[in-house]
Amino acid sequence: MTHNPENYRQGARRAISNPTLQASIANLQERLGKGTAEAYQRLKEGPALRLKAHEMRMSAIDNLDGLLRQLAGKVRENGGSVYFAKDAAAAVNYCLEVAEKNGVRRVVKGKSMITEEINLNPALESAGIETVETDLGEYLVQMAGEPPSHMIAPAIHKIRRDIGRLFTEKLGVTYTENPSELTRIARRALRDKFISADMGITGCNLACAETGHAVLVSNEGNIRMTTTLPRVHVAIMGMERIVANLFDLDIMIRLLCRGAAAQKISTYVSHIGGPRAPGQLDGPDAFHLVVLDNGRTKILGDTTFREILGCIRCAGCLNVCPVYRKIGGHAYGAAYVGPVGAVVTPLLTGINNGRHLCRGETLCGACKAACPVDLDIPRMLVALREKLAYGDEHWQVKPDGMAERAAMGIWSFLVTHPPLYDAAFRTCAHIQRLLPMEGNMIRRLPPPFNTWTRKRDMMPLADISFTRKIRNP
């Protein structure tokens, strides 16, 4: 499935009619959404730690240039290489050059949303390099030819029957629905890939400028094998995913694990800052850190949206969002989904291109309450809608929804002219009698208002307005 936010509405309709998807996401949100809120309460500092974390994230964003220089210097001191990629093409080309120089024929990957953002896998495979996702969920969706549908649970849309059939078809094993058996089958298949891989590629949850380490958080051991067994390790990070020091890192990791999975700490937290040192048994011969811009500098320069760079991609907002609960991740047609994706995707790919995403959210505020760093996502969604309504030269936004603007203009005129308002609604109250009714409800409105009544009935207008009734009881 290709990423295309333009298909949001069609994808949402398909998802709403998929009962398996509805049940799977509802179960995830019931467990993790509620669990995260309770986990914040159990912090020794209390939920207010999220406010402190917000300040830390904004401080890091405000001092991004200096922290990135410090990080790069430390990584190079540790024997690693650092490459600053202006855009997706530059990051992909660098990975291909590293692969070519090292004679890479097989790559194993840890779960990484940023490689989805730059479409790295297709580029590697086009170059004749076998590319294998090693996170269990990512392995499943790669095998199925699908993108991930959730940042930490990429195969949440699949049930065990789907996985059993997939393994039988792709791996030639006897069909089973037993979760333990399915996990063992995947482990056996992946072990050979780990042992024979030439390069490991991962993302980076956070990078510590003070020590020069990329930090990876995972509940599966595959991330350790991806970073230690191959001869070359390439870590790719968004330029904003940085903290100043170990003190800040400790707070972020604690909040990240709670926001992502309601855990005190993940099973594996790996600190990687360079190649294997002399005398060490594990680790790669070469380590490369790719720091990706790809539109982030433009966001950094905009005071309205720079707050979104504080996101640590925990997926906490997905685990409470009522929209995501109904439509899942594939409907967004982008690497980043849910409320955070509804902000990030338009900013990275074009606000007009991502217009459906920011308009599709409810602005209920659940995402802000769940965010471990207290990002005000609803505020930024409203700001995106404003740019779509009026246009914006800096973001190259063309005004969208002219019919809606015209309708609101008419409404504004009517409500400020009471005699016309009253006359208009008295006329509509008479006309509505010609519409199809069932009981006391209107079944269908005429175009262009019929979209509202495709899925719901509508209360008819009262014969006498409230104002006239209180004036003439």
C-alpha positions in Angstrom: 0.0 0.0 0.0 1.4 3.4 -1.1 1.3 6.4 1.2 -1.2 8.9 -0.1 -3.2 11.2 2.4 -5.5 12.1 -0.5 -7.2 8.7 0.0 -8.1 9.4 3.6 -11.8 9.3 3.1 -11.9 6.1 1.1 -9.6 4.5 3.6 -11.7 5.6 6.5 -14.8 4.1 5.0 -13.1 0.8 4.4 -11.9 0.7 8.0 -15.2 1.6 9.6 -16.8 -1.4 7.8 -14.0 -3.8 9.1 -15.3 -5.3 12.4 -11.9 -7.1 13.0 -10.0 -3.8 12.9 -12.6 -2.1 15.1 -12.3 -4.8 17.8 -8.5 -4.9 17.7 -8.0 -1.2 18.1 -10.7 -1.0 20.7 -8.9 -3.7 22.7 -5.6 -1.9 22.3 -7.0 1.4 23.5 -8.8 -0.1 26.4 -5.6 -1.6 27.7 -3.0 1.0 26.8 -5.0 4.2 26.9 -6.3 3.6 30.4 -3.0 2.1 31.5 -1.0 5.1 30.4 -3.2 7.5 32.5 -2.7 5.3 35.5 1.0 5.1 34.9 1.4 8.9 34.9 -0.4 9.0 38.3 2.1 6.5 39.7 5.2 8.6 38.7 7.1 9.5 41.9 7.0 13.1 40.7 3.3 12.8 39.7 1.7 13.7 36.4 3.3 17.2 36.6 6.5 15.6 35.3 4.9 15.8 31.8 5.0 19.6 32.1 8.7 19.5 33.1 9.3 17.2 30.1 7.6 19.7 27.8 10.0 22.4 29.0 13.0 20.1 28.4 11.8 19.2 24.9 11.2 22.9 23.9 14.6 23.8 25.4 16.3 21.1 23.2 14.4 22.4 20.1 15.4 26.0 20.9 19.1 24.9 21.2 19.0 22.3 18.4 22.0 23.6 16.4 24.3 23.5 19.3 23.1 20.1 20.6 23.4 18.5 17.1 27.0 19.8 16.8 27.8 18.4 20.3 26.2 15.0 19.4 28.1 14.8 16.1 31.4 15.6 17.8 30.9 12.9 20.4 29.9 10.2 17.9 33.0 11.0 15.8 35.1 10.8 19.0 33.7 7.4 19.6 34.8 6.3 16.1 31.4 6.7 14.3 30.5 8.7 11.2 27.7 11.3 11.1 25.9 12.5 8.0 23.4 15.4 8.0 20.8 14.6 5.3 18.9 17.6 3.9 16.0 15.5 2.6 14.8 11.9 2.1 16.7 11.5 -1.1 20.0 12.4 0.5 19.4 10.0 3.4 18.5 7.2 1.1 21.5 7.8 -1.2 23.9 7.9 1.8 22.6 4.5 3.0 23.0 3.1 -0.5 26.6 4.4 -0.7 27.4 2.8 2.6 25.9 -0.4 1.4 27.9 -0.4 -1.8 31.2 0.4 -0.2 30.7 -2.5 2.2 29.4 -5.0 -0.3 26.1 -5.3 1.5 23.7 -7.9 0.1 21.4 -8.3 3.0 20.0 -5.7 5.5 18.2 -6.4 8.7 16.1 -3.6 10.2 14.8 -2.6 13.6 11.4 -1.0 13.8 11.7 2.6 12.5 9.1 5.0 11.4 11.6 7.4 9.9 12.7 4.8 7.3 9.0 4.6 6.4 9.0 8.4 6.0 11.9 8.3 3.5 10.7 5.0 1.8 14.1 3.4 2.4 13.0 -0.3 1.9 12.0 0.1 -1.7 15.2 1.9 -2.5 17.3 -0.8 -1.0 15.4 -3.6 -2.7 15.7 -1.8 -6.1 19.4 -1.8 -5.6 19.3 -5.6 -5.2 19.7 -5.6 -1.4 17.5 -8.0 0.5 15.8 -6.0 3.3 14.2 -7.7 6.2 12.2 -6.1 9.0 12.9 -7.9 12.3 10.4 -6.4 14.7 7.7 -9.1 14.7 4.9 -6.8 13.8 6.9 -5.1 11.1 8.0 -8.5 9.8 4.3 -9.5 9.4 3.2 -6.4 7.6 6.3 -6.5 5.3 5.5 -10.1 4.4 1.9 -9.0 3.7 3.1 -6.1 1.5 1.5 -3.5 3.8 2.8 -0.4 5.7 2.6 -0.4 9.6 -0.8 0.8 11.0 0.5 1.8 14.4 3.8 3.2 15.6 4.4 0.6 18.3 1.9 -2.1 17.2 2.4 -2.2 13.4 0.3 -5.3 12.9 -2.6 -4.4 15.2 -5.0 -4.8 12.3 -4.1 -8.5 11.9 -5.5 -11.4 14.0 -3.8 -14.7 14.5 -5.8 -16.4 11.7 -4.4 -13.8 9.3 -0.9 -14.5 10.5 -1.3 -18.3 10.3 -2.4 -18.1 6.7 0.4 -15.6 5.9 3.1 -17.9 7.3 1.7 -20.9 5.5 1.7 -19.0 2.2 5.0 -17.2 2.5 7.1 -19.6 4.7 5.6 -22.9 3.6 4.9 -24.0 7.2 2.0 -26.0 8.5 -1.0 -23.7 9.4 -1.3 -22.9 13.1 -3.1 -20.1 15.0 -1.2 -20.7 18.3 0.6 -17.5 19.2 3.6 -19.2 20.7 4.0 -21.5 17.7 3.7 -18.5 15.3 6.4 -16.6 17.3 8.7 -19.6 17.2 8.2 -19.8 13.4 9.1 -16.2 13.0 12.1 -16.5 15.3 13.5 -19.5 13.3 13.1 -17.6 10.0 14.7 -14.4 11.3 17.7 -16.1 13.0 19.2 -17.0 9.7 18.7 -13.4 8.5 20.5 -12.0 11.5 23.4 -14.3 11.2 24.0 -13.6 7.5 23.2 -9.9 7.4 25.8 -7.5 6.3 24.2 -4.3 7.6 21.7 -3.4 10.3 19.5 -0.3 10.1 17.6 1.2 13.0 15.8 4.4 13.9 16.6 6.4 17.0 14.1 7.0 19.8 16.3 9.7 21.3 19.9 10.8 21.1 22.0 12.2 24.0 24.2 15.1 23.0 26.2 14.9 26.2 27.4 11.3 25.6 27.0 10.9 21.8 24.7 7.9 22.1 21.6 7.0 20.0 19.1 5.4 22.3 16.8 2.6 21.2 13.8 1.4 23.2 12.2 -2.0 22.4 10.4 -4.9 24.0 11.9 -7.4 21.6 15.5 -8.6 21.4 15.6 -8.2 17.7 16.9 -4.6 18.1 20.0 -5.8 19.9 20.8 -8.4 17.2 20.2 -5.8 14.5 22.8 -3.5 16.1 25.4 -6.0 17.1 25.6 -8.9 14.6 26.0 -7.2 11.2 29.4 -5.6 10.2 27.8 -2.2 9.7 25.1 -0.4 11.7 23.3 2.7 10.3 21.0 4.6 12.7 18.7 7.2 11.2 17.2 10.0 13.4 15.0 13.0 12.8 17.1 16.0 13.7 14.7 16.9 16.5 15.0 13.6 18.4 17.7 14.9 20.8 18.1 15.6 24.5 20.8 17.6 26.1 22.1 15.2 28.8 21.6 12.0 30.7 19.3 13.6 33.3 16.9 14.8 30.6 17.2 11.4 28.9 16.2 9.5 32.0 13.0 11.5 32.3 12.2 11.1 28.6 12.7 7.4 28.6 10.5 7.0 31.7 7.7 9.0 30.1 8.2 7.4 26.7 7.7 3.9 28.1 4.6 4.9 30.0 3.1 6.8 27.0 3.8 4.0 24.6 2.8 0.9 26.6 2.0 1.9 30.1 5.3 0.4 31.3 7.8 1.7 33.8 10.6 0.7 31.5 10.8 -1.3 28.2 12.5 -4.7 28.1 15.5 -3.3 26.2 17.0 0.2 26.3 20.1 0.3 24.2 22.7 3.1 24.1 24.8 3.0 20.9 27.4 5.6 20.0 30.0 4.0 17.8 31.6 0.9 16.4 32.9 -2.0 18.5 35.9 -0.9 20.5 39.2 -2.9 20.7 38.6 -5.9 23.0 34.9 -5.9 22.7 33.2 -9.0 21.3 29.9 -7.5 20.2 29.1 -4.7 17.9 29.6 -3.5 14.3 32.9 -2.6 12.6 31.4 0.6 11.4 28.7 2.9 12.8 26.9 5.6 10.9 24.4 8.1 12.3 22.2 9.8 9.7 20.5 13.0 11.0 17.5 13.9 8.8 16.0 17.3 8.1 13.4 16.6 5.4 11.3 19.6 6.2 12.0 19.9 9.9 14.0 23.1 9.6 10.9 24.8 8.1 8.8 23.6 11.1 11.5 24.8 13.5 11.3 28.3 12.0 7.5 28.6 12.6 6.5 29.5 16.1 3.0 28.1 15.5 4.1 24.6 14.7 7.6 24.1 16.2 6.0 22.5 19.3 5.3 19.4 17.3 9.1 18.8 17.0 8.9 17.9 20.7 7.1 14.7 19.9 8.9 11.6 21.0 6.8 9.2 18.9 5.4 7.1 21.7 2.0 6.7 20.0 0.3 7.6 23.3 -2.1 9.9 21.3 -3.1 7.0 19.0 -4.0 4.9 22.1 -6.7 7.4 23.1 -7.9 9.0 19.9 -11.5 8.3 19.0 -10.8 8.9 15.3 -7.9 6.4 15.2 -10.1 4.0 17.1 -12.5 3.9 14.2 -10.3 4.2 11.1 -6.9 2.7 12.1 -3.6 3.7 10.7 -3.8 2.8 7.0 -6.6 5.4 6.4 -4.1 8.2 7.0 -2.0 7.2 4.0 1.2 8.3 5.7 4.1 7.1 7.8 2.9 9.0 10.8 -0.8 8.4 11.8 -3.2 9.4 14.5 -3.3 12.9 16.0 0.4 13.5 15.7 0.3 12.3 12.1 -2.5 14.7 11.4 -0.1 17.5 12.3 3.3 16.2 11.1 2.2 14.8 7.7 0.7 18.1 6.4 3.8 20.0 7.6 6.2 17.5 6.0 4.3 16.7 2.7 2.2 19.9 2.1 -0.8 21.2 4.0 -3.1 21.0 1.0 -1.9 17.5 0.4 -2.7 16.5 4.0 -5.8 18.6 4.4 -8.1 15.6 5.2 -5.9 14.5 8.1 -6.1 17.7 10.1 -9.8 18.1 9.3 -10.6 14.5 10.3 -9.7 14.9 14.0 -12.3 15.8 16.6 -10.3 18.3 18.7 -11.5 16.5 21.8 -8.2 17.0 23.6 -7.6 13.4 24.5 -4.3 13.4 22.7 -3.0 16.3 24.8 -4.0 14.6 28.0 -2.2 11.4 27.0 0.9 13.0 25.6 3.9 12.3 27.8 5.4 15.7 27.0 2.1 17.6 27.0 2.1 18.7 23.4 -0.9 20.9 22.4 -1.9 18.9 19.3 -5.5 20.3 19.1 -4.1 23.9 18.9 -1.9 22.9 16.0 -4.7 21.1 14.2 -6.8 24.3 14.5 -3.9 26.4 13.1 -3.6 24.0 10.1 -7.3 24.4 9.4 -7.0 28.1 9.6 -4.3 28.1 6.9 -6.5 25.9 4.7 -9.3 28.3 5.1 -7.4 31.5 4.3 -4.2 30.3 2.5 -0.6 30.9 3.6 2.2 32.1 1.3 5.0 30.8 3.6 3.6 27.3 3.6 2.4 27.6 0.0 -1.2 26.8 1.0 -4.0 27.5 -1.3 -7.4 28.3 0.3 -9.4 25.1 0.3 -13.1 24.7 1.0 -14.5 27.8 -0.8 -18.0 26.4 -0.7 -17.8 26.0 3.1 -16.4 29.6 3.4 -19.3 30.9 1.3 -21.8 29.0 3.4 -20.3 30.4 6.6 -20.3 33.9 5.2 -24.1 33.6 4.4 -24.7 32.2 7.9 -22.7 35.1 9.4 -24.8 37.6 7.5 -28.1 36.0 8.5 -27.4 35.8 12.2 -26.5 39.5 12.2 -29.7 40.4 10.5 -32.5 38.9 12.6 -35.4 39.7 10.2 -33.7 37.9 7.3 -32.6 35.1 9.6 -36.2 34.6 10.7 -37.5 34.7 7.2 -35.0 32.3 5.9 -35.7 29.7 8.5 -39.5 30.0 8.2 -39.0 29.3 4.5 -36.8 26.3 5.2 -39.3 25.0 7.7 -41.9 25.0 4.9 -39.6 23.5 2.3 -38.5 20.6 4.5 -42.0 19.1 4.4 -41.2 18.0 0.8 -38.2 15.9 2.1 -38.4 12.2 2.8 -39.3 11.6 6.5 -39.5 8.6 8.8 -41.3 9.3 12.0 -40.1 12.8 13.1 -36.8 12.6 11.4 -35.5 13.7 7.9 -34.0 10.8 6.1 -32.3 12.6 3.2 -31.2 16.2 2.5 -30.8 17.4 -1.1 -27.3 18.1 -2.5 -24.9 19.5 -1.5 -26.1 18.8 2.1 -26.8 15.1 1.5 -23.4 14.0 2.8 -24.7 14.6 6.4 -27.7 12.2 5.9 -25.8 9.4 4.2 -25.2 7.8 7.6 -27.6 9.6 9.9 -31.1 11.1 10.1 -31.7 14.8 10.9 -34.1 16.5 13.2 -36.4 18.9 11.3 -36.5 22.6 12.0 -39.2 23.7 14.4 -42.3 25.3 12.9 -41.9 28.3 15.3 -38.5 29.6 16.3 -37.5 29.7 19.9 -37.3 33.5 19.8 -40.8 33.9 18.3 -42.2 31.5 20.8 -40.9 33.3 23.9 -42.0 36.7 22.4 -45.5 35.3 21.6 -46.1 32.5 24.2 
